[in-house]
């Protein structure tokens, strides 16, 4: 004899599927972070210019080849110290053109 399906189990399965489906949709809808690796050395940064798209999240990964450095971009509220042997990461979303 076939057992009747339990409506609470069906409801629980539907809720779980909706939850995971919404996570997948959110992950696909948000743009991935742009990762830009920046190397500091005495009197220069490489690359010395980067172009980002407004509204697209970006991650700046700073490393130093020789000594401690500082980086500042007041228009975006960015300030970090760059220590040799360590990767300093700054995540931000460009909200304007400069």
SEBA-700232 format. One record per residue: x, y, z of N, C-alpha, C, O, CB in turn; residue in three letters; residue number from 1. Coordinates in steps of 0.1 Angstrom, whole numbers. Each point is the difference from the previous one (the first is absolute). Glycine has a CB too. Layout:
N
<node <X, Y, Z>, <X, Y, Z>, <X, Y, Z>, <X, Y, Z>, <X, Y, Z>, ALA, NUM>
...
//
This chain:
98
<node <8, -12, 0>, <-8, 12, 0>, <9, 12, 0>, <10, 1, 7>, <-29, -13, 5>, UNK, 1>
<node <15, 22, -20>, <8, 12, -1>, <-3, 10, 11>, <-12, 2, 4>, <12, -5, -29>, UNK, 2>
<node <10, 9, 30>, <-2, 9, 12>, <-3, 14, -5>, <7, 5, -10>, <9, -19, 23>, UNK, 3>
<node <-26, 21, -8>, <-3, 14, -4>, <12, 9, 3>, <7, -2, 10>, <-32, -2, -6>, UNK, 4>
<node <27, 14, -12>, <11, 10, 2>, <-4, 9, 11>, <-11, 5, 1>, <18, -7, -25>, UNK, 5>
<node <3, 5, 32>, <-2, 9, 11>, <1, 15, -5>, <11, 3, -5>, <-1, -20, 22>, UNK, 6>
<node <-21, 25, -16>, <1, 14, -5>, <11, 8, 7>, <5, 9, -7>, <-30, -11, 2>, UNK, 7>
<node <28, 0, 17>, <10, 8, 7>, <14, -3, -6>, <8, 9, -1>, <-22, -9, 22>, UNK, 8>
<node <17, -12, -26>, <12, -3, -6>, <1, 6, -14>, <11, 5, -3>, <-10, -27, 16>, UNK, 9>
<node <-12, 23, -20>, <0, 6, -13>, <2, 15, 2>, <8, 6, -8>, <-23, -23, -1>, UNK, 10>
<node <9, 23, 19>, <2, 14, 2>, <14, 4, 4>, <6, 9, -4>, <-30, -8, 11>, UNK, 11>
<node <30, -10, 2>, <14, 2, 4>, <9, -1, -12>, <10, 8, -1>, <-15, -17, 24>, UNK, 12>
<node <3, 0, -32>, <9, -2, -12>, <-2, 12, -9>, <10, 5, -5>, <-12, -30, 7>, UNK, 13>
<node <-10, 31, -3>, <-2, 11, -9>, <7, 13, 6>, <6, 8, -7>, <-28, -18, 0>, UNK, 14>
<node <22, 11, 20>, <6, 12, 7>, <15, -1, -2>, <7, 10, -3>, <-25, -9, 20>, UNK, 15>
<node <24, -13, -16>, <14, -2, -1>, <4, 3, -15>, <10, 7, -2>, <-9, -25, 20>, UNK, 16>
<node <-8, 13, -28>, <3, 3, -14>, <-1, 15, -3>, <8, 5, -7>, <-17, -28, 1>, UNK, 17>
<node <-1, 30, 12>, <-1, 14, -2>, <12, 8, 6>, <5, 9, -6>, <-30, -11, 6>, UNK, 18>
<node <29, -3, 12>, <11, 7, 7>, <13, -1, -9>, <6, 10, -2>, <-17, -15, 24>, UNK, 19>
<node <14, -8, -26>, <12, -1, -8>, <-1, 6, -14>, <10, 5, -5>, <-6, -26, 18>, UNK, 20>
<node <-16, 21, -18>, <-2, 7, -13>, <3, 15, 1>, <6, 6, -9>, <-23, -24, 3>, UNK, 21>
<node <12, 24, 17>, <3, 14, 2>, <14, 4, 2>, <5, 10, -4>, <-28, -8, 14>, UNK, 22>
<node <31, -11, -4>, <14, 2, 2>, <7, -1, -14>, <9, 9, -2>, <-10, -19, 25>, UNK, 23>
<node <-3, 1, -31>, <7, -1, -13>, <-4, 12, -9>, <9, 6, -6>, <-10, -31, 7>, UNK, 24>
<node <-11, 30, 0>, <-4, 12, -8>, <8, 12, 5>, <4, 8, -8>, <-27, -18, 4>, UNK, 25>
<node <24, 12, 17>, <7, 11, 5>, <15, 0, -4>, <6, 10, -3>, <-22, -10, 23>, UNK, 26>
<node <22, -12, -20>, <14, -1, -3>, <2, 3, -15>, <10, 6, -4>, <-7, -24, 22>, UNK, 27>
<node <-12, 14, -26>, <1, 3, -15>, <-3, 14, -3>, <5, 6, -10>, <-11, -29, 5>, UNK, 28>
<node <-3, 30, 13>, <-4, 13, -3>, <11, 11, 4>, <1, 10, -6>, <-25, -18, 10>, UNK, 29>
<node <32, 5, 6>, <10, 10, 5>, <12, -2, -9>, <5, -12, -1>, <-14, 12, 25>, UNK, 30>
<node <15, 11, -29>, <12, -2, -8>, <12, -4, 9>, <1, 3, 12>, <-9, 14, -27>, UNK, 31>
<node <17, -25, 9>, <12, -5, 8>, <9, 12, 3>, <1, 10, -8>, <-3, -33, -2>, UNK, 32>
<node <9, 22, 21>, <10, 10, 3>, <12, 0, -10>, <4, -11, -4>, <-10, 9, 28>, UNK, 33>
<node <10, 13, -28>, <12, 2, -9>, <12, -1, 10>, <0, 8, 10>, <-12, 6, -29>, UNK, 34>
<node <22, -22, 16>, <12, 0, 9>, <11, 6, -8>, <4, -4, -11>, <-12, -17, 23>, UNK, 35>
<node <14, 32, -6>, <12, 6, -6>, <12, -1, 9>, <-1, 5, 12>, <-15, 11, -24>, UNK, 36>
<node <26, -22, 7>, <12, -1, 8>, <9, 12, -3>, <4, 3, -11>, <-5, -29, 11>, UNK, 37>
<node <5, 33, 11>, <9, 12, -1>, <12, -2, 8>, <0, -4, 12>, <-20, 18, -15>, UNK, 38>
<node <32, -12, -3>, <13, -1, 6>, <6, 13, 3>, <0, 9, -9>, <3, -31, -3>, UNK, 39>
<node <1, 24, 24>, <6, 13, 4>, <15, -2, 1>, <5, -10, 5>, <-25, 18, 7>, UNK, 40>
<node <28, 2, -18>, <14, 0, 2>, <4, 15, 0>, <-8, 8, -3>, <12, -31, -8>, UNK, 41>
<node <7, 26, 15>, <5, 13, 3>, <-4, 10, -12>, <4, -2, -11>, <15, -7, 25>, UNK, 42>
<node <-28, 18, -11>, <-4, 11, -9>, <-9, -5, -11>, <-3, 8, -10>, <24, 4, 15>, UNK, 43>
<node <-27, -24, -4>, <-9, -4, -11>, <-9, -11, 4>, <3, -8, 9>, <14, 15, -25>, UNK, 44>
<node <-29, -8, 10>, <-9, -11, 1>, <-2, -6, -14>, <1, 7, -10>, <-13, 4, 30>, UNK, 45>
<node <10, -24, -20>, <-2, -7, -13>, <-12, -9, 2>, <0, -9, 8>, <25, 10, -14>, UNK, 46>
<node <-35, 1, -3>, <-1, 10, -10>, <-1, 14, 6>, <-5, 1, 11>, <-6, -18, -26>, UNK, 47>
<node <14, 27, 7>, <-1, 14, 6>, <-13, 6, -3>, <-3, 11, 4>, <27, -9, -7>, UNK, 48>
<node <-33, -9, -5>, <-13, 5, -2>, <-9, -12, -2>, <3, -9, -7>, <5, 31, -4>, UNK, 49>
<node <-20, -21, 17>, <-10, -11, -2>, <-14, 7, -3>, <-2, 11, 4>, <14, -27, 12>, UNK, 50>
<node <-20, 9, -24>, <-13, 5, -3>, <-10, -10, 5>, <1, -12, -2>, <8, 23, -19>, UNK, 51>
<node <-19, -6, 28>, <-10, -8, 6>, <-14, 4, -5>, <-2, 12, -4>, <16, -16, 24>, UNK, 52>
<node <-24, -4, -20>, <-13, 3, -4>, <-8, 5, 12>, <1, -7, 11>, <0, -10, -30>, UNK, 53>
<node <-8, 27, 18>, <-9, 6, 11>, <-10, -11, 4>, <-7, -6, -9>, <10, 30, 0>, UNK, 54>
<node <-4, -27, 22>, <-9, -9, 5>, <4, -15, 0>, <-6, -8, 6>, <-11, 24, -13>, UNK, 55>
<node <29, -19, 1>, <5, -13, 0>, <10, -2, 12>, <10, 7, 0>, <-13, -9, -25>, UNK, 56>
<node <1, -7, 34>, <9, -1, 12>, <14, -4, -5>, <2, -7, -10>, <-21, 0, 24>, UNK, 57>
<node <29, 13, -7>, <14, -2, -4>, <8, -4, 13>, <-4, 5, 11>, <2, 11, -30>, UNK, 58>
<node <12, -24, 17>, <9, -4, 11>, <14, 4, -4>, <5, -4, -11>, <-20, -15, 19>, UNK, 59>
<node <21, 28, 0>, <14, 4, -3>, <9, -8, 9>, <-2, 0, 12>, <-5, 23, -19>, UNK, 60>
<node <17, -31, 1>, <9, -8, 8>, <14, 7, -1>, <6, -1, -11>, <-20, -21, 7>, UNK, 61>
<node <18, 28, 15>, <13, 7, 0>, <11, -9, 6>, <-2, -7, 10>, <-10, 29, -8>, UNK, 62>
<node <24, -21, -9>, <12, -7, 6>, <11, 10, -2>, <0, 9, -9>, <-8, -32, 4>, UNK, 63>
<node <18, 22, 14>, <12, 9, -1>, <12, -9, -3>, <2, -11, 5>, <-12, 28, 11>, UNK, 64>
<node <19, -12, -25>, <12, -7, -3>, <12, 4, 8>, <10, -7, 0>, <-19, 5, -23>, UNK, 65>
<node <8, 14, 29>, <12, 5, 7>, <-1, 5, 14>, <8, -3, 9>, <-1, 9, -31>, UNK, 66>
<node <-17, 2, 25>, <-2, 6, 13>, <-14, 3, 3>, <-8, -2, -9>, <31, 12, 8>, UNK, 67>
<node <-27, -5, 13>, <-14, 4, 2>, <-4, 12, -8>, <8, 9, -2>, <-6, -18, 25>, UNK, 68>
<node <-14, 8, -28>, <-6, 11, -8>, <-14, 3, 5>, <-5, -7, 9>, <19, 0, -29>, UNK, 69>
<node <-19, 18, 16>, <-14, 3, 3>, <-7, 3, -13>, <6, 4, -10>, <0, 5, 32>, UNK, 70>
<node <-19, -12, -22>, <-8, 3, -12>, <-13, 8, 5>, <-6, -4, 10>, <15, -17, -23>, UNK, 71>
<node <-12, 31, 6>, <-12, 8, 3>, <-8, 5, -12>, <6, 4, -10>, <6, 3, 31>, UNK, 72>
<node <-25, -9, -21>, <-8, 5, -10>, <-12, 6, 7>, <-11, -6, 1>, <18, -11, -19>, UNK, 73>
<node <-6, 30, 22>, <-11, 6, 8>, <-13, 1, -7>, <-11, 0, 7>, <29, 13, 4>, UNK, 74>
<node <-19, -12, -24>, <-13, 0, -7>, <-8, -12, 3>, <-13, 1, -1>, <24, 13, -17>, UNK, 75>
<node <-5, -25, 21>, <-8, -13, 3>, <2, -4, 14>, <-5, -11, 4>, <8, 4, -27>, UNK, 76>
<node <3, 15, 31>, <2, -3, 15>, <9, -12, 2>, <-1, -8, 9>, <-21, 17, -5>, UNK, 77>
<node <33, -10, -13>, <9, -11, 1>, <13, 5, 6>, <5, 10, -4>, <-16, -22, -16>, UNK, 78>
<node <16, 4, 30>, <13, 3, 6>, <5, -13, 6>, <-7, -6, 8>, <1, 30, -3>, UNK, 79>
<node <18, -28, -9>, <6, -12, 5>, <15, 1, 1>, <6, 7, -8>, <-25, -20, -1>, UNK, 80>
<node <25, 5, 18>, <14, -1, 1>, <4, -13, -8>, <-7, -10, 1>, <8, 23, 21>, UNK, 81>
<node <10, -12, -29>, <5, -12, -8>, <13, -4, 7>, <10, 7, 0>, <-21, 1, -22>, UNK, 82>
<node <11, -20, 27>, <11, -6, 8>, <7, -11, -9>, <-7, -8, -5>, <-5, 13, 27>, UNK, 83>
<node <25, -4, -23>, <7, -11, -8>, <-3, -14, 6>, <-1, -2, 12>, <19, 19, -18>, UNK, 84>
<node <-20, -26, -4>, <-3, -14, 4>, <-14, -3, 4>, <-3, -11, 4>, <26, 11, 4>, UNK, 85>
<node <-32, 10, -9>, <-14, -2, 3>, <-9, 6, -11>, <4, 10, -6>, <2, -9, 31>, UNK, 86>
<node <-17, -7, -27>, <-9, 5, -10>, <-11, 8, 7>, <-7, -6, 9>, <11, -14, -25>, UNK, 87>
<node <-5, 33, 13>, <-10, 8, 6>, <-12, 1, -10>, <2, 4, -11>, <15, 9, 25>, UNK, 88>
<node <-29, -17, -9>, <-12, 0, -9>, <-9, 11, 4>, <-4, 2, 11>, <7, -27, -14>, UNK, 89>
<node <-8, 32, -8>, <-10, 10, 2>, <-12, -3, -10>, <3, 0, -12>, <15, 18, 20>, UNK, 90>
<node <-30, -19, -2>, <-11, -3, -9>, <-9, 13, 1>, <-2, 6, 10>, <2, -31, -6>, UNK, 91>
<node <-5, 29, -16>, <-9, 12, -1>, <-7, -1, -13>, <3, -7, -9>, <13, 21, 23>, UNK, 92>
<node <-27, -5, -14>, <-8, 1, -12>, <1, 14, -5>, <-4, 10, 7>, <-12, -28, 1>, UNK, 93>
<node <22, 20, -20>, <1, 14, -5>, <-14, 6, -3>, <-8, -6, -7>, <30, 0, -4>, UNK, 94>
<node <-24, 17, 17>, <-14, 6, -1>, <0, 13, -8>, <-10, 7, -1>, <5, -17, 23>, UNK, 95>
<node <16, 13, -28>, <1, 13, -8>, <12, -1, -9>, <9, -8, 2>, <-20, 21, 16>, UNK, 96>
<node <11, -4, -28>, <12, 1, -9>, <9, 11, 5>, <-5, 11, 4>, <-9, -20, -23>, UNK, 97>
<node <27, 6, 19>, <9, 11, 3>, <11, 1, -10>, <9, 8, 1>, <-14, -12, 23>, UNK, 98>
//
